[in-house]
Amino acid sequence: MTCTSLVMIFILAVLPCIFRSVQGVSVKLEKDILDNNTFPKDFLFGVSTYAPQYEGAWNVSDKGESVWDHMIHANPGLIEDRSNMDVACDFYHKYKEDLRLARSIGTQMFKLSFSWSRLLPSGFTNHVSKDGVRFYNDVLDEIAANGMIPMVVLLQMDLPYNLQKMGGLANPLFIDWFEQYARFVFTTFGDKVKHWITVNDPNLLCAGGYGDIMIPLLQLSGIADYICGHHFLLAQARVYHMYDREFRPSQKGKIGYSIYFQYAQPADPSSPDDISTAERDYQWFLGWLLHPVFSSTGDYTAIMKETIANHSRIQGFSMSRMPSFTQEQIHDVRGASDFLGINFYSHELATSLNNVDIHSVGFDFDSGSLAAEEFNFKDAPAMFGKLIRRLHEDYGAMFYITENGFSEAALEDKAKVAYLRGHIAEVLKAVQNGVNIQGYLLWSLLDNFELPFGFQPKYGIFHVDFKNPNLTRTPRLSSKLITNIYTTRRLD
């Protein structure tokens, strides 16, 4: 899993690829869709947004710096178009307008993230921002006023810079910091929020930000990425059990986390070597942070533990580069999530890394996989359906599709329409076949700041004119598709 493959999803937007609906669906499933193309009454349709990509107002009132704020300002070249998140979509000032837009397309669930540094400017509870608390209370009240349900993410990449200076997720104290932050949030907002996500895309954050060249740019592949993932899992368990003890009896909410899924497929389906390599890629980038929580046995997979321990020994390390759990921790981590959020855009093709020096230390070198994004979108819905079936078979968990989208700039975004129709069809098939999917949340309501690539990708079903001081929102063709599906609850 190279850095290119980790972040390539943002580049997909600018490629002149035209998606075609997947063919070859089984006769039975086609008949099911024709006989019943309606989603269950309790299925939730919605949209996803995130604070660093939407809010702007980066220094309003006493908000603290996030690691993205600090590093982009220090080095604008970290973002491909040299833009920043200072204003973004200005959701901070335009949230009422944007929530009305969300309601207008039939949104039932509105997912947002809280900026840790807006609420706790120092990163710690010694300084609580009254303005930050007021803002999120106002947003939650406006979501309710529009008849929607909030889903709130505690951390979306934007760790307070003060905490990053002390190592961020590579510091074991992160577990305590995150618990303190989560307790404050549950205490302050828990009467208004019943669906929580602890961390969004921890696998992308750890592999890309701690192991490679995404912010926070640690570039300690094969060491810091594994440590980051380990501390995330321990923090997830700590916060989950804390919520169970202190808040669930009265607030009766659910708490989970979301994973960034790029589903590796063999570059040559007839090659046993490529088949094996794709499976190893899956276990490294996905099973890594899934198996300890959702499997019946817990702990990391045997292939990861054994491979990394063997490589570490050969490389002269006195112990495995992959941290290990105690038996008590295995027990605490296993089952510490009520649901899994699935963030899916595309799949990738995996081939073996050849002629690698065994002394090379790295995440990819451990997995033995070189994966590249698959640009031909004709198979994208089928791969999405295949992934959902595998997750259901492996874990039998409750799922939310917490991100799914396609980037296309044109107002007549016909490729995006085809992409979304194909993927929503796969969700409907899965639900009809017994997969416990509770909702589908589109990425994205608006064009926004797409992290390393700035404002170039255009995932919004509403176009945002970033050259206009008013940041005018204009509906795309895809907004009509989504409105029709969300309001009729049918896929025609």
Disulfide bonds with the S-S distance in Angstrom:
Cys206-Cys228 2.05
